[in-house]
């Protein structure tokens, strides 16, 4: 999956979970501040990404922007399972 495809997938999940318009979500969008997402919204976004992309995300990873999240998931997908 290319980075752009991954971004589009993550963006769709975030839009679905937060009710935000996909066109307003960019790589520099701060999930908490710009999307006014609370901890439950963030949990639901992370959970949905884990389910759809088969990755594990820890809350303490300091994933503030959409770009941080995309980069993290990209690394998870690139590494062999079990690392």
HELIX and SHEET records of a PDB file:
HELIX    1   1 UNK A    3  UNK A   18  1                                  16    
HELIX    2   2 UNK A   22  UNK A   24  5                                   3    
HELIX    3   3 UNK A   39  UNK A   53  1                                  15    
HELIX    4   4 UNK A   59  UNK A   61  5                                   3    
HELIX    5   5 UNK A   66  UNK A   78  1                                  13    
END                                                                             
